[in-house]
């Protein structure tokens, strides 16, 4: 995982550019960027509330559909035409330049099963670290690989998923973007100024037409889009954090101006967050609560209409929270038992009631990114893509 992204993960979060949009078989029509396009939900996971009679899925079997041992896969997004995955092709051993990447890599799949590499002009010695489906089209973000700051940004846009062209963003070249969200017809990008701090996601830039951009600032904590805007949840420190550093919550309707949430319960403020997702218009936070004698417990909090509510996870004592994935109307939470490293999992359809689940194929693996609904795909160990079996 690139250093710029890895340090963003204040609590091992990878929300980035994931999508709950259901991929289809059609191709994106060209977007008219001369006028503000309609809002999309590609970066906000908003699903209908499940019927009371519906039960959470208990078995999640994944099958590998792509392996690229010569590549680093960094991110994946679902869009109307299928999936786009990005990363880079590695240099052979003993690369002749700084960094591991020989060139940027973009892959497309109509169904998550068959993948095709696409042409990316000007991607030599670039690492494509993120991709997003926005009102402007599909956007891919890359960086150069200097060992010392600053690094330089590159970006590409596609209106159909197949053809990619360089895309200019009116921001300093040292600002490296790694998250794009759609808010009320606007495209809002978040990133870090690599000239000052790798991975501190405090830069925010917004546009409705791709030509005129508005600059703002944002909390340094990881962000996720919800039905009401963007929420940032995490611990506001980098590298060296005080043992009693409290979790903070910030909210924004436009991504540029932010208000602190003053109603965070004290119990939640002591959480070590691991993942944040948007689900059914709410924000769901998974993390590890510290207990006496140095042990922990995997817990889930969600932003309910009446305020933050804690869910009860069965047999979660002594477990460290991992990933929280949204798969259609189901959430899948992973964890690791602290005593022996045994992988654990639970599923839920409402964020309150969680039942044990079985994960096959990617259990215990490092999930770098995820996207889709049906089909649903994950990037595993930065070298392969796995698809959830029906």
C-alpha positions in Angstrom: 0.0 0.0 0.0 1.4 3.5 -0.9 2.9 5.4 2.0 0.6 8.4 1.2 -2.5 6.2 1.6 -1.2 4.0 4.4 -0.7 7.0 6.7 -4.2 8.3 6.0 -5.5 5.2 7.7 -5.4 6.6 11.1 -7.2 3.5 12.2 -6.6 1.1 9.3 -9.5 2.5 7.3 -9.9 2.2 3.6 -12.9 3.8 2.5 -11.6 5.8 -0.3 -13.3 5.2 -3.4 -15.6 2.4 -2.8 -19.0 2.2 -4.2 -22.3 0.6 -3.4 -23.7 1.2 -6.8 -24.9 -1.9 -8.6 -22.9 -2.4 -11.8 -24.8 -3.0 -15.0 -24.0 -4.1 -18.6 -24.5 -0.7 -20.2 -21.7 1.8 -21.1 -21.7 5.3 -19.6 -23.0 7.9 -22.0 -20.7 11.0 -22.3 -21.5 13.5 -19.6 -22.2 17.2 -20.4 -19.7 19.1 -18.3 -20.9 22.5 -19.5 -23.7 22.5 -17.0 -23.8 21.0 -13.5 -24.6 17.3 -13.8 -27.2 15.5 -11.7 -26.1 14.1 -8.4 -25.1 10.5 -8.2 -24.8 8.0 -5.4 -21.7 6.3 -6.6 -19.7 7.2 -3.5 -22.5 7.0 -1.0 -23.7 3.6 0.1 -27.4 4.2 0.5 -29.6 1.1 0.4 -33.3 0.6 1.1 -34.1 -0.5 4.6 -34.5 -4.3 4.6 -37.8 -5.9 5.3 -38.3 -7.1 8.9 -38.5 -10.7 7.7 -35.2 -10.5 5.9 -32.2 -12.2 7.6 -28.6 -11.4 7.2 -26.5 -13.5 4.9 -24.3 -15.9 6.9 -21.9 -17.3 4.3 -19.6 -15.3 2.1 -17.7 -17.4 -0.4 -15.2 -15.5 -2.6 -13.5 -16.7 -5.8 -10.3 -15.3 -7.3 -10.9 -13.8 -10.7 -7.6 -11.9 -11.3 -4.0 -12.3 -10.0 -1.3 -9.9 -11.1 1.9 -10.8 -9.3 3.7 -8.1 -11.4 1.4 -5.4 -10.1 0.3 -3.5 -7.1 -3.5 -3.1 -7.0 -4.6 0.0 -4.9 -8.3 0.6 -5.4 -11.4 -0.5 -7.2 -14.8 1.1 -8.0 -18.1 -0.1 -9.4 -19.9 2.0 -12.0 -22.6 1.6 -14.6 -20.3 -0.4 -16.9 -18.9 -2.8 -14.4 -15.7 -2.4 -12.4 -12.5 -0.3 -12.7 -9.4 -1.3 -10.7 -6.2 0.7 -10.5 -2.6 0.4 -9.3 0.7 0.1 -11.1 3.0 -2.5 -12.8 6.1 -3.1 -10.8 9.6 -2.6 -12.0 11.7 -5.7 -12.4 14.1 -6.4 -9.5 16.5 -3.5 -8.8 14.4 -0.8 -10.4 16.4 2.0 -12.1 14.4 4.8 -10.4 12.8 5.6 -7.0 9.7 3.8 -6.1 8.3 0.3 -7.1 6.2 1.3 -10.1 7.2 1.2 -13.8 3.9 2.6 -15.0 0.3 3.2 -13.8 -2.3 0.5 -14.4 -6.0 0.7 -15.1 -8.1 -2.5 -15.5 -11.7 -2.8 -16.5 -14.2 -5.7 -16.1 -17.9 -5.7 -17.1 -18.8 -8.3 -14.5 -15.8 -8.8 -12.1 -14.9 -12.1 -13.7 -12.9 -11.1 -16.8 -10.4 -8.2 -16.7 -8.7 -6.2 -19.5 -5.8 -3.7 -19.2 -6.5 -0.3 -20.7 -4.2 2.3 -22.3 -3.2 5.1 -19.9 -1.3 7.9 -21.7 1.5 9.5 -19.7 1.5 7.0 -16.9 5.2 6.1 -17.0 6.7 5.9 -13.5 3.3 6.8 -12.0 1.5 5.0 -9.2 -2.3 5.2 -9.6 -3.6 5.1 -6.1 -7.3 5.8 -6.3 -10.3 5.8 -8.6 -13.8 7.4 -8.2 -17.0 7.5 -10.1 -18.1 11.2 -10.0 -20.5 13.5 -11.8 -17.5 14.5 -14.0 -17.0 10.8 -15.0 -14.6 8.2 -13.8 -11.5 9.9 -12.3 -8.1 8.1 -11.6 -5.5 9.8 -9.3 -1.8 9.0 -9.4 1.5 10.3 -7.9 5.2 10.3 -8.7 7.5 8.3 -6.5 10.2 10.6 -5.1 11.6 9.4 -1.7 11.5 12.9 -0.4 8.6 15.3 -0.5 7.0 16.8 -2.5 5.6 14.3 -5.0 3.6 15.4 -8.0 0.0 14.5 -9.0 -1.4 13.1 -12.2 -5.0 12.4 -13.0 -7.1 10.9 -15.8 -10.8 10.9 -16.8 -13.0 8.5 -18.7 -16.6 9.0 -19.8 -17.1 5.3 -20.8 -14.6 3.3 -18.7 -12.5 2.3 -21.7 -10.9 5.5 -22.9 -8.8 7.5 -20.5 -7.3 11.0 -21.1 -5.2 13.2 -18.8 -7.4 15.5 -16.7 -6.4 18.8 -15.2 -7.4 19.8 -11.7 -6.8 23.4 -10.6 -4.9 22.6 -7.5 -1.2 22.7 -6.7 0.6 19.7 -8.2 1.8 18.6 -4.8 -1.8 17.9 -3.6 -2.3 14.2 -4.0 -6.0 13.2 -4.2 -7.2 9.8 -2.9 -11.0 10.3 -2.4 -13.7 11.6 -4.7 -17.4 12.0 -3.6 -20.5 13.3 -5.3 -22.5 15.9 -3.2 -25.6 17.5 -4.6 -24.3 17.5 -8.2 -20.8 18.7 -7.2 -17.6 16.6 -7.3 -15.5 17.0 -4.1 -12.0 15.7 -4.0 -10.0 15.1 -0.8 -6.2 14.7 -0.5 -3.0 15.7 1.1 -0.4 18.3 0.4 2.7 16.1 -0.1 5.0 19.1 0.3 4.1 19.2 4.0 2.5 16.0 5.2 2.1 12.7 3.4 -1.3 11.1 4.0 -2.9 13.9 6.1 -6.2 14.4 4.1 -6.8 18.0 4.8 -7.1 19.4 1.3 -10.6 19.7 -0.2 -11.4 20.9 -3.8 -14.9 21.1 -5.3 -16.3 21.7 -8.7 -19.6 21.4 -10.7 -18.1 21.7 -14.2 -14.5 20.4 -13.9 -13.1 23.9 -14.9 -13.8 26.1 -11.9 -12.6 24.7 -8.5 -13.3 25.9 -5.0 -10.7 25.2 -2.3 -11.4 24.3 1.3 -9.9 22.5 4.2 -11.1 19.3 6.0 -10.4 17.3 9.1 -7.4 15.0 8.8 -9.4 11.9 9.7 -10.9 9.4 7.2 -14.1 10.4 5.4 -17.2 8.7 4.0 -20.1 10.1 2.1 -23.6 9.8 3.5 -27.1 10.8 2.5 -26.6 14.2 4.2 -23.0 15.0 3.1 -19.6 13.8 4.3 -18.6 12.6 7.8 -15.1 12.4 9.1 -14.4 10.0 12.0 -11.2 9.1 13.6 -8.4 10.2 16.0 -6.9 13.5 15.0 -3.2 12.7 15.3 -0.6 11.2 13.0 2.0 8.7 14.1 2.5 9.8 17.7 -0.9 9.7 19.5 -1.5 10.1 23.2 -2.9 7.0 24.9 -6.1 8.9 25.8 -6.5 10.6 22.4 -10.3 10.8 21.9 -12.1 9.9 18.7 -13.7 12.9 16.9 -16.6 13.3 14.5 -16.9 16.1 12.0 -19.8 16.7 9.6 -20.0 18.7 6.3 -22.8 19.2 3.8 -20.5 20.4 1.0 -17.0 18.9 1.9 -15.5 22.4 2.4 -17.0 23.7 5.7 -17.1 21.4 8.8 -18.8 21.3 12.2 -17.7 19.2 15.1 -20.2 16.7 16.5 -20.5 17.6 20.1 -22.8 14.6 20.9 -20.3 11.8 20.7 -20.8 9.5 23.7 -17.8 9.2 26.0 -17.7 5.5 25.5 -17.5 5.9 21.8 -14.9 8.7 22.1 -12.5 6.0 23.6 -12.9 3.7 20.6 -10.0 2.8 18.4 -11.8 3.0 15.0 -11.0 0.5 12.3 -13.6 1.2 9.6 -16.4 3.6 8.7 -19.1 3.1 6.1 -22.4 4.7 4.9 -25.3 2.3 5.1 -29.0 3.1 4.6 -28.3 6.8 5.0 -26.5 6.3 8.3 -22.9 6.2 9.4 -21.6 3.0 10.9 -18.3 2.9 12.8 -16.5 -0.3 13.7 -13.6 -0.4 16.1 -11.9 -1.9 19.1 -12.8 -0.8 22.7 -10.0 -1.1 25.2 -10.7 -3.1 28.3 -8.8 -3.8 31.5 -5.7 -5.9 31.4 -4.9 -4.7 27.9 -7.6 -6.7 26.1 -10.1 -5.4 23.6 -13.6 -5.9 22.2 -14.9 -5.4 18.7 -17.8 -2.9 18.8 -20.1 -1.1 16.3 -21.6 2.3 16.7 -24.2 3.8 14.3 -25.5 7.3 13.7 -29.2 6.7 14.4 -31.9 9.4 14.3 -31.8 9.8 18.1 -28.0 10.0 18.2 -25.1 7.5 18.3 -26.1 4.0 19.3 -23.9 1.0 20.2 -24.7 -2.5 18.8 -24.0 -5.7 20.6 -21.6 -8.1 18.8 -21.8 -11.7 20.1 -18.5 -13.3 21.2 -16.5 -10.1 20.4 -14.5 -10.0 23.6 -10.8 -10.3 22.9 -11.2 -9.4 19.2 -9.6 -6.6 17.3 -11.9 -5.1 14.6 -10.9 -5.3 11.0 -12.9 -4.4 7.9 -16.5 -3.3 7.5 -18.0 -4.0 4.1 -21.4 -3.1 2.7 -22.7 -5.8 0.3 -26.2 -4.8 -0.9 -28.5 -4.8 2.1 -25.9 -6.7 4.3 -22.9 -5.4 6.2 -20.0 -7.8 6.8 -17.7 -7.1 9.8 -14.3 -8.9 10.1 -12.1 -9.1 13.2 -9.1 -11.1 14.6 -9.0 -12.9 17.9 -6.2 -11.4 19.9 -5.1 -14.6 21.6 -4.4 -16.7 18.5 -5.0 -14.5 15.4 -8.1 -16.5 14.4 -10.2 -14.6 11.8 -13.8 -13.8 12.9 -16.8 -12.4 11.1 -20.3 -11.2 11.7 -23.1 -9.9 9.4 -26.1 -7.5 9.9 -28.9 -6.0 7.9 -29.7 -3.1 10.3 -26.4 -2.4 12.2 -27.9 -3.3 15.5 -28.3 -7.1 15.4 -25.1 -9.0 14.4 -24.8 -12.7 13.8 -21.7 -14.9 13.3 -20.8 -15.3 9.6 -18.4 -17.5 7.7 -16.0 -16.1 5.1 -14.4 -18.4 2.6 -11.5 -17.6 0.2 -10.3 -14.3 1.7 -10.5 -15.1 5.4 -7.6 -13.5 7.3 -6.4 -11.7 4.1 -5.7 -8.0 3.8 -8.6 -6.4 1.9 -7.2 -3.2 0.4 -10.4 -2.0 -1.3 -13.9 -3.2 -2.1 -16.7 -2.2 -4.5 -20.1 -3.1 -5.9 -23.2 -4.9 -4.6 -24.2 -7.7 -6.9 -21.6 -8.5 -8.1 -19.3 -7.5 -5.2 -15.5 -7.5 -5.5 -12.5 -7.0 -3.2 -8.8 -6.3 -3.8 -6.8 -8.7 -1.7 -3.1 -8.4 -0.6 -2.6 -5.7 -3.4 -2.2 -8.4 -6.1 -5.5 -10.1 -6.7 -9.2 -9.5 -7.1 -11.8 -11.8 -5.6 -15.5 -11.9 -6.5 -18.3 -12.9 -4.1 -20.1 -16.0 -5.2 -23.9 -15.7 -5.5 
